[in-house]
Every structure is written in structure tokens, then in C-alpha cells.
């Protein structure tokens, strides 16, 4: 019968050690090599796993917060678009004048502000924190400009994102007769 090679790792190592560093060349117990802790790979993956798990958690929290902020801004912009459209339609038929470019309505800022206030009272706006109408005017008499602001809070509080941000949006709409 043939003898199998020895399964003991220390018996199969070259006399210089695993990595050839000065730590692996020290010998103890006669001919056996002393495998120093610096030459072994045991336990070196646990810090990497912990680091990458923490990094992944941080990235997930940041992506969740950024997505929440983006969606909240889009919802506020949609509300401002609707309010500016209502403000652009806030005129009486006797305020429509014939110009060289066709019929054009003349908007007044107080009519726009009143229409925007009524629109916000009639629609569900409770999901916005501290919703405020910053401006609802007609600057040129033909278009309605609405500026809204609200307070955003992240879904998961952490040290990486602020506890809240103020979101400001502006929407401009104009009524056009064809």
C-alpha cells in the first residue's frame, strides 16, 4: 500500500514559512514552524462583513431619505400646479379683452389669491406638514404664479440626514383662448 502524504499543514510548509516575513521564520519546538498570527488569515473576514453591512445600512437609509424627499417635492409641486391652474382661471367674462393676438383675460392678484385659498381649502392637504402659501399673484395680468412651501421630515431618523427640510415650489399657469 502507498502511504498518503501527511495531512498536517505544518509538515508540508516550506522552511521559510507561509509569507516569508521575519515573523514566519521563527521556529519553535525543534523542527516545526511557528505560524505567527500575522501570517494566518483566520478571522479577517468578520471586520469586513461588519464594515460592509454598516455601509449597506447607511446607503439604504440615504436612498430612502432621498426618495422620500423627492416624492414629497413632487406631491407639493402637483398641488402647486393645480392651484396655479385654478388661479389662472380666476377671472370673469367681462375681464376678457380683444387684443391683436386674440381674446386675452386680465387677471387680478386678489382674485388669484382667493381662488388658490379656496382650492387649498377644498382639497386634502393634511398630509403636508406646515403647508404655507408664500405667494399667489398675477404679475403680468395674464398668468398666475403660486409659491407653496411645506416641511419635510425623513421617514427614518438618523445622524446622516437632517431632521427636516423646508421644501419650496413655484408654479406658473396661464389661460389661453384659441
C-alpha positions as CSV (number, residue, x, y, z in Angstrom):
1,X,0.0,0.0,0.0
2,X,1.2,3.5,-0.7
3,X,1.4,6.0,2.0
4,X,-0.6,9.1,1.6
5,X,1.2,12.5,2.2
6,X,0.8,13.9,5.7
7,X,-2.3,15.9,6.2
8,X,-0.6,18.1,8.8
9,X,-0.2,21.6,7.3
10,X,2.9,22.3,9.4
11,X,4.7,19.3,7.9
12,X,4.0,20.4,4.3
13,X,5.2,24.1,4.7
14,X,8.5,25.2,3.3
15,X,11.0,26.0,6.0
16,X,10.7,29.8,5.2
17,X,7.1,30.0,6.4
18,X,3.9,31.0,4.5
19,X,4.7,34.5,3.5
20,X,8.5,34.6,4.0
21,X,8.3,37.5,6.5
22,X,10.5,37.6,9.5
23,X,7.6,36.6,11.7
24,X,7.2,33.3,9.9
25,X,10.9,32.3,10.0
26,X,11.0,31.9,13.8
27,X,11.0,28.3,14.8
28,X,9.9,26.7,18.0
29,X,9.6,23.1,19.2
30,X,12.6,21.8,17.3
31,X,12.0,21.5,13.5
32,X,8.3,22.7,13.5
33,X,7.5,26.1,12.1
34,X,5.7,28.6,14.3
35,X,2.8,30.1,12.3
36,X,2.5,33.5,13.7
37,X,-0.9,35.3,13.9
38,X,0.3,37.8,11.3
39,X,0.7,35.0,8.7
40,X,-2.7,33.4,9.3
41,X,-6.0,34.5,7.7
42,X,-8.3,33.4,10.4
43,X,-10.9,35.9,11.5
44,X,-10.0,38.6,9.0
45,X,-13.4,38.4,7.2
46,X,-15.5,39.3,10.2
47,X,-14.4,43.0,10.3
48,X,-15.0,43.2,6.5
49,X,-18.5,41.8,6.9
50,X,-19.3,44.2,9.7
51,X,-18.0,47.1,7.7
52,X,-19.9,46.3,4.5
53,X,-23.1,45.6,6.5
54,X,-22.8,49.0,8.1
55,X,-22.0,50.7,4.8
56,X,-25.0,49.0,3.2
57,X,-27.3,50.1,6.0
58,X,-26.0,53.7,5.6
59,X,-26.6,53.6,1.9
60,X,-30.1,52.2,2.3
61,X,-31.0,54.9,4.8
62,X,-29.7,57.6,2.5
63,X,-31.6,56.3,-0.5
64,X,-34.8,56.0,1.5
65,X,-34.5,59.6,2.7
66,X,-33.6,60.9,-0.8
67,X,-36.5,59.1,-2.3
68,X,-38.9,60.4,0.3
69,X,-37.7,64.0,-0.2
70,X,-38.1,63.6,-4.0
71,X,-41.6,62.2,-3.7
72,X,-42.7,64.9,-1.2
73,X,-41.5,67.6,-3.5
74,X,-43.3,66.1,-6.5
75,X,-46.5,65.9,-4.4
76,X,-46.1,69.6,-3.4
77,X,-45.4,70.6,-7.0
78,X,-48.5,68.8,-8.1
79,X,-50.6,70.7,-5.6
80,X,-49.0,74.0,-6.7
81,X,-49.7,73.2,-10.3
82,X,-53.4,72.6,-9.6
83,X,-53.5,75.8,-7.5
84,X,-51.9,77.9,-10.3
85,X,-54.3,76.4,-12.9
86,X,-57.3,77.4,-10.7
87,X,-55.7,80.9,-10.2
88,X,-55.2,81.3,-14.0
89,X,-59.0,80.7,-14.4
90,X,-59.9,83.2,-11.7
91,X,-61.5,85.8,-14.0
92,X,-65.0,86.9,-15.0
93,X,-66.0,87.0,-18.6
94,X,-66.2,90.8,-18.5
95,X,-62.4,90.8,-17.8
96,X,-61.7,89.2,-21.2
97,X,-60.4,91.8,-23.8
98,X,-59.9,91.5,-27.5
99,X,-56.2,92.2,-28.4
100,X,-54.2,91.9,-31.6
101,X,-53.3,88.3,-30.6
102,X,-56.9,87.3,-29.8
103,X,-59.0,87.2,-26.7
104,X,-57.0,87.6,-23.5
105,X,-58.2,87.5,-19.9
106,X,-57.0,90.1,-17.4
107,X,-56.1,88.6,-14.0
108,X,-56.0,90.4,-10.7
109,X,-53.8,89.3,-7.8
110,X,-56.6,89.3,-5.3
111,X,-58.8,87.1,-7.5
112,X,-55.9,84.6,-7.9
113,X,-55.1,84.6,-4.2
114,X,-58.8,84.0,-3.4
115,X,-59.1,81.1,-5.9
116,X,-55.9,79.5,-4.6
117,X,-57.1,79.7,-1.0
118,X,-60.5,78.1,-2.0
119,X,-58.7,75.4,-3.9
120,X,-56.5,74.5,-1.0
121,X,-59.5,74.5,1.4
122,X,-61.4,72.1,-0.9
123,X,-58.6,69.6,-1.4
124,X,-56.9,67.3,1.1
125,X,-53.7,68.9,2.2
126,X,-53.5,67.4,5.7
127,X,-50.6,65.1,4.7
128,X,-48.3,68.2,4.2
129,X,-46.7,69.5,7.4
130,X,-46.8,73.3,7.8
131,X,-48.2,73.9,4.3
132,X,-48.0,77.6,3.6
133,X,-48.9,79.8,0.6
134,X,-45.9,82.0,0.1
135,X,-47.3,83.9,-2.9
136,X,-50.4,83.7,-5.1
137,X,-50.3,86.6,-7.5
138,X,-50.7,87.7,-11.2
139,X,-47.5,89.5,-12.1
140,X,-48.3,90.4,-15.7
141,X,-52.1,90.2,-15.6
142,X,-52.1,87.1,-17.9
143,X,-50.6,84.4,-15.7
144,X,-51.0,83.2,-12.2
145,X,-47.9,82.5,-10.0
146,X,-48.3,80.3,-7.0
147,X,-45.5,79.6,-4.5
148,X,-46.1,76.9,-1.8
149,X,-43.8,75.6,1.0
150,X,-44.1,72.7,3.3
151,X,-41.9,70.9,5.9
152,X,-40.4,67.5,5.0
153,X,-39.3,65.0,7.7
154,X,-37.3,61.9,6.8
155,X,-39.1,58.5,7.3
156,X,-36.2,57.2,9.4
157,X,-34.3,59.5,11.7
158,X,-30.6,59.1,11.6
159,X,-27.4,61.1,12.1
160,X,-26.8,61.2,8.3
161,X,-29.8,63.3,7.2
162,X,-31.3,66.4,8.8
163,X,-34.4,66.1,10.9
164,X,-36.3,68.1,8.4
165,X,-36.1,70.5,5.4
166,X,-38.4,73.2,4.1
167,X,-39.5,72.5,0.5
168,X,-40.4,75.4,-1.7
169,X,-42.1,75.1,-5.1
170,X,-43.3,77.6,-7.7
171,X,-45.8,77.0,-10.4
172,X,-47.0,79.4,-13.2
173,X,-50.1,78.9,-15.3
174,X,-51.8,80.9,-18.0
175,X,-55.3,80.9,-19.6
176,X,-55.2,80.9,-23.3
177,X,-58.2,81.2,-25.7
178,X,-57.8,79.7,-29.1
